[in-house]
Amino acid sequence: MLFMDIITWDPKDNAEVGNRFLNWKYPEGIKVISEWQDLSSCRSIIVYDAENSEAYAYATIPWMDICRFDSFPVMDPAQSIDIWTKCMK
């Protein structure tokens, strides 16, 4: 299932987040589709396919002491419209 995470952190932790990320490897079960770094704040956006909730946990728990995760499921707009159309019938 595809998810988007908006990850934020306190500016005082910027160096630590950067150092951790340089050595970070996503766990098995997480396939990253795309990543973006917000150049105006301490925020990163990641779209990924999570195989299961265990993979999600392994990807987020190591960061929870320093980052906040806003995670939500996402879908291609055309696919979403198709599902909405079917559900509304």
C-alpha positions, 0 to 999 in steps of 0.5 A: 500500500502506498503511503506519504510521510511528512516528517518534521523535526526541531531545527536544533536537531537538524545536524543529528537528523542529517547525520542519521540519514546519511547512514540510513537504509530503509528496512526490508518491506519498504520500497521508496517511490520518491523523496523530497527535502523541504528547503525552507524548513526542517521537513522531508516528504517521502512516498513509499510502498509499505509491504506491511505494518511491521515494515512501517514500524521498522522504518519509523521507530528508530526516528521517533525520538527525534522526528514527528511522522504524519503518515497517510495512504495515497493513491494515483488520482485516476485510480481514486476517481475510479474507486469513488465512482464505483462507490457512489453508484 
